[in-house]
Amino acid sequence: MSDAGVTRTRVMVLFGGRSAEHDVSRVTAAAVAKALDPDRYDVIPVAITTDGQWHAAEDAAALLAAGPELLPTAFPVEGPELESLGTVVATSGRRGLDVDVVLPLLHGPFGEDGTVQGLLELADLPYVGSGVLGSAVGMHKGAMKQMFKAAGIPQCAFLEFREGQDLAAFRARVISELGLPCFVKPANMGSSVGVSKAHTEAELDAAIALALTYDEEILAEEMVTGREIEVAVLGSLHPEASLPGEVVPGAEFYSYADKYEDGAAQLLAPAPLSDAATEEVRALALRAFTACRCDGMARVDCFYDEGGRGFLLNEVNTIPGFTPISMYPKLWEVSGVPYPALLDRLIELAIERHDRRTARAGRQR
């Protein structure tokens, strides 16, 4: 769209979603929209409700038009319903929602797991972040850990369970092979939703039951006594790693409340590590990013067992939080890339990747 001879990039900010991280996504979307330069971008907010309906988020759009200083902490999802199954992104010009690039900010299943990325591929639209494979692997903790294993990346011990398998046998293996305390998690969830630390057999049973309310596949992981270190990765063909940060949890582990509610956790950026340890964990983060077929961005989380096993990979997050207290933008800030410039780069990477693939598809035809 042009204004006084200036061409601005039309960015669809896609937020909300069907997962338990719906509210987190609304907070992320508001923070991102506030940081996008209005001289460079037209922001088109589109919401997905918890029951899967697509809406033109007109309330959010009105707030954007009034100025970034009036933006709320979280975007509202209200607006007229759009056509089902996301056909709004597939038809250029439909209801004025033709866009140049999509910024999916859908945390958790039905958004971070390759589903929306597949839709955007079908629509032939550039989008920020990992593709279908990288998104799916990054969302599924079991598949991710198998990728780490295949790449020879050090990680903590884990066991997987899927509904229909022998639950009693799984429980027995957790106790005998991983020991207590241990962590139990849904395989397809983020932001520590459904994660429990089990100290006793009774707590283990409760943790398994809770995780199974979120997913039919779950994991149990050994407890690692160590520091929680995170690295932000940015790039596509030639990814770069930020300086590492450290999370000092406010509770026994870095919980959902720590991340988004009470802010009790301390986020140290950069982390107080030696130069050698800093370079080691940055290199490890790049290995994990590549192993999981990530693209554009990811936050790589590790445990640091000082004096023991060293760095152990925990997971990669392909759509990391972008709230004001999130680690991913903080790490790039201390690495010399301010928040607005980070968003600029992510959008550029999305368009560059789409152009590469379009050129390749043209050659194949």
C-alpha positions in Angstrom: 0.0 0.0 0.0 1.3 3.5 -0.9 1.1 6.7 1.1 2.7 9.8 -0.3 4.8 7.7 -2.6 6.0 5.3 0.2 5.4 1.6 -0.2 4.8 -0.2 3.0 4.9 -3.9 3.6 1.5 -5.4 4.5 2.1 -7.7 7.4 -0.7 -10.0 8.7 -0.2 -10.6 12.4 -1.9 -13.9 13.0 -2.7 -14.6 16.7 -4.9 -16.3 19.2 -5.4 -19.9 18.2 -7.0 -23.0 19.6 -4.3 -24.1 22.0 -4.0 -23.6 25.8 -1.5 -20.8 24.9 -4.2 -18.6 23.3 -3.8 -15.8 25.8 0.0 -15.8 25.6 -0.4 -15.4 21.8 -2.6 -12.3 22.3 0.0 -10.7 24.5 2.8 -11.5 22.0 0.8 -10.1 19.1 0.2 -6.8 20.9 3.9 -6.4 21.7 5.0 -7.2 18.2 2.5 -4.9 16.6 3.6 -2.1 18.8 7.2 -2.6 17.7 6.6 -2.7 14.0 7.5 0.6 12.4 4.3 2.2 11.0 6.4 4.0 8.3 7.5 0.7 6.9 4.5 -1.6 7.7 0.8 -1.8 7.5 -0.3 -4.3 10.2 -3.4 -6.4 9.5 -4.3 -8.2 12.7 -6.2 -11.5 12.2 -7.4 -13.6 15.2 -8.2 -17.2 15.6 -10.6 -17.9 18.4 -10.3 -20.9 20.8 -12.9 -22.7 18.8 -11.0 -22.2 15.5 -12.9 -19.4 13.9 -11.0 -16.8 12.0 -11.8 -13.1 12.6 -10.7 -9.8 11.2 -9.6 -8.3 14.5 -11.2 -4.9 14.0 -10.9 -3.8 17.6 -7.1 -4.5 17.4 -6.9 -2.7 14.1 -8.7 0.3 15.5 -6.3 0.5 18.4 -3.3 0.3 16.0 -4.8 3.2 14.0 -5.1 5.3 17.1 -1.4 4.9 17.8 1.0 2.4 19.5 0.8 4.2 22.8 -2.8 3.1 23.1 -2.2 -0.6 22.5 -3.4 -2.9 25.3 -1.2 -5.6 26.9 -3.1 -8.2 24.9 -4.9 -7.9 21.6 -8.7 -8.5 21.6 -10.0 -11.1 19.1 -13.3 -9.4 18.3 -14.3 -8.7 14.7 -16.4 -10.1 11.9 -15.9 -13.8 11.2 -13.9 -14.7 8.1 -14.3 -17.7 5.9 -13.5 -21.0 7.5 -10.3 -23.0 7.2 -8.2 -19.9 6.7 -9.3 -19.3 3.1 -8.8 -15.6 3.8 -5.1 -16.0 3.4 -5.4 -18.0 0.2 -7.4 -15.4 -1.8 -5.6 -12.2 -2.6 -7.7 -9.1 -2.1 -10.6 -10.9 -0.2 -12.1 -8.3 2.2 -9.1 -6.1 1.9 -6.8 -8.7 3.6 -4.3 -9.1 0.8 -0.8 -9.2 2.4 2.9 -9.4 1.6 4.0 -11.6 4.5 2.4 -13.4 7.5 3.8 -13.2 11.0 2.2 -16.2 12.8 2.3 -15.7 16.5 0.3 -18.8 17.4 2.0 -20.6 20.3 1.4 -24.3 20.8 -0.6 -26.8 18.8 -2.7 -25.6 15.8 -0.2 -22.9 15.0 3.3 -23.6 16.1 3.3 -27.2 14.9 3.3 -26.9 11.1 -0.5 -26.8 10.6 -0.7 -23.1 9.8 2.6 -23.2 8.1 1.2 -25.8 5.7 -1.8 -23.6 5.0 0.5 -20.7 4.2 2.6 -22.9 1.9 -0.5 -23.9 0.0 -1.5 -20.2 -0.2 2.0 -19.4 -1.6 2.4 -16.7 1.1 5.8 -15.7 2.7 5.7 -16.3 6.5 8.1 -15.7 9.4 9.6 -18.7 11.1 10.3 -22.4 10.5 8.6 -24.4 7.7 6.3 -27.3 8.1 8.9 -29.9 9.1 10.9 -27.7 11.5 7.7 -26.4 13.1 6.3 -30.0 13.6 9.6 -31.3 15.0 10.0 -28.2 17.3 6.5 -28.7 18.7 6.7 -32.5 19.3 9.2 -33.0 22.1 9.6 -36.7 21.4 10.5 -36.2 17.7 12.7 -33.3 18.7 14.7 -35.4 21.1 15.0 -38.1 18.6 16.5 -35.5 16.2 19.0 -34.5 19.0 19.9 -38.2 19.5 20.5 -38.8 15.8 22.7 -35.7 15.6 24.7 -36.7 18.6 23.6 -33.7 20.7 23.9 -34.2 24.5 20.6 -34.2 26.3 18.9 -35.4 29.5 17.4 -39.0 29.6 13.8 -39.3 28.6 11.0 -41.8 28.0 8.0 -41.5 25.7 4.4 -42.8 26.2 1.4 -42.8 23.9 -2.2 -43.6 24.8 -2.9 -47.3 24.0 0.5 -48.4 25.3 1.0 -50.1 28.7 0.8 -47.3 31.2 1.9 -49.4 34.1 5.0 -50.5 32.3 5.8 -46.9 31.4 5.3 -45.8 35.0 7.6 -48.6 36.2 10.3 -47.6 33.7 10.2 -44.0 34.7 10.8 -45.0 38.4 13.5 -47.5 37.6 15.3 -45.7 34.7 14.8 -42.0 35.4 14.2 -42.0 39.1 12.3 -39.5 41.2 12.0 -36.6 41.1 11.4 -36.3 37.4 9.5 -34.1 35.0 6.4 -35.1 33.0 5.3 -33.1 30.0 2.8 -33.2 27.1 4.6 -34.0 23.9 2.9 -31.2 22.0 2.6 -28.1 24.2 4.7 -25.1 25.2 5.0 -22.4 27.8 5.3 -25.1 30.5 1.5 -25.8 30.1 0.8 -29.3 31.6 4.3 -29.7 33.0 4.8 -31.2 36.5 7.7 -32.1 38.7 6.9 -35.4 40.4 8.7 -36.1 43.7 6.8 -39.2 44.7 4.9 -42.0 43.0 1.6 -40.4 43.8 2.8 -37.2 42.3 4.0 -39.1 39.2 0.5 -40.6 38.8 -1.0 -37.1 39.0 1.6 -35.7 36.6 0.9 -38.3 34.0 -2.8 -37.8 34.3 -2.4 -34.0 33.9 -0.1 -34.3 30.9 -2.6 -36.7 29.2 -5.4 -34.1 29.5 -3.4 -32.0 27.0 -2.0 -34.6 24.7 -2.2 -38.3 23.9 1.6 -38.4 23.8 3.7 -37.5 26.8 7.3 -37.6 28.0 9.0 -38.2 31.3 12.5 -36.6 31.7 15.2 -37.1 34.3 15.7 -34.1 36.6 18.9 -32.3 35.9 20.5 -30.2 38.6 21.9 -27.3 36.7 21.5 -23.8 35.4 18.9 -23.0 32.7 20.6 -21.4 29.8 18.9 -20.1 26.6 20.2 -19.0 23.3 18.3 -17.1 20.5 19.0 -18.2 16.9 18.3 -16.0 13.9 18.7 -16.8 10.2 18.0 -19.2 7.4 20.9 -20.4 5.2 23.5 -18.9 7.6 21.9 -18.8 11.1 23.6 -16.8 13.9 23.4 -17.4 17.7 22.9 -14.6 20.2 24.8 -14.3 23.5 23.3 -16.8 26.0 20.9 -15.8 28.8 20.1 -17.5 32.0 16.7 -18.2 33.7 16.7 -18.3 37.5 13.2 -19.7 38.2 11.1 -18.2 40.9 9.8 -21.7 41.8 11.1 -25.2 41.5 11.1 -24.9 37.7 10.4 -22.3 35.1 6.6 -22.5 35.1 3.8 -20.9 33.2 3.3 -18.4 36.1 7.0 -17.5 36.1 6.8 -16.8 32.4 3.6 -14.9 32.0 1.9 -14.1 35.3 3.9 -13.2 38.4 7.3 -12.5 36.8 9.1 -14.1 39.7 11.8 -15.6 37.6 15.0 -13.6 36.9 16.1 -13.4 33.3 19.8 -12.6 33.1 21.0 -11.4 29.7 23.7 -12.0 29.0 24.3 -15.1 31.2 27.3 -15.0 33.6 29.3 -17.6 31.8 33.0 -17.9 30.9 34.0 -17.0 27.3 34.6 -20.7 26.6 31.2 -21.8 28.0 29.5 -19.0 26.0 31.0 -20.1 22.7 30.3 -23.8 23.5 26.6 -23.2 24.1 26.2 -20.9 21.1 27.7 -23.6 18.9 25.4 -26.2 20.5 22.4 -24.0 19.8 23.3 -23.8 16.1 23.6 -27.6 16.0 20.2 -28.0 17.5 18.7 -25.4 15.2 20.1 -27.3 12.1 19.2 -30.7 13.4 15.5 -29.8 13.9 15.3 -28.1 10.5 14.5 -24.8 12.0 14.4 -21.6 9.9 14.1 -17.9 10.7 14.1 -18.0 14.4 14.2 -20.3 17.4 15.1 -20.2 21.1 17.2 -23.1 22.2 17.0 -24.1 25.8 19.7 -26.0 27.7 20.7 -27.2 31.1 24.3 -26.5 32.3 25.6 -29.1 34.7 28.7 -27.3 35.8 31.4 -29.7 36.9 29.3 -32.6 35.6 28.0 -33.4 32.1 28.2 -29.8 30.9 25.5 -28.5 28.5 22.5 -30.7 27.9 19.9 -29.7 25.3 16.4 -29.4 26.6 14.3 -28.1 23.6 14.0 -25.7 20.7 11.1 -23.3 20.5 10.3 -22.2 16.9 7.8 -19.4 17.9 9.4 -18.1 21.1 7.6 -15.6 23.2 7.9 -11.9 22.1 6.3 -10.4 25.2 8.1 -7.5 26.9 9.6 -10.0 29.4 10.5 -12.7 26.9 14.0 -13.9 26.6 14.3 -14.1 22.8 14.2 -10.4 22.1 16.2 -9.6 25.2 19.0 -11.8 24.0 19.2 -10.1 20.6 19.0 -6.7 22.3 22.1 -7.5 24.3 23.7 -9.0 21.2 23.2 -5.7 19.3 19.9 -6.2 17.5 17.1 -4.0 19.0 13.5 -5.3 19.0 12.3 -3.4 15.9 15.4 -4.3 13.9 14.9 -8.0 14.9 11.4 -7.9 13.5 12.7 -6.2 10.3 15.2 -9.0 9.9 12.6 -11.8 10.5 10.3 -10.3 7.9 13.2 -10.0 5.4 14.2 -13.6 6.0 10.6 -14.8 5.3 10.5 -12.9 2.0 14.0 -14.0 1.0 13.1 -17.7 1.6 9.8 -17.4 -0.3 11.7 -15.8 -3.2 14.3 -18.6 -3.2 11.6 -21.3 -3.2 9.6 -19.5 -5.9 12.7 -19.3 -8.1 13.4 -23.0 -7.6 9.8 -24.0 -8.3 10.0 -22.0 -11.6 13.2 -23.8 -12.6 11.6 -27.2 -11.9 8.6 -26.3 -14.1 
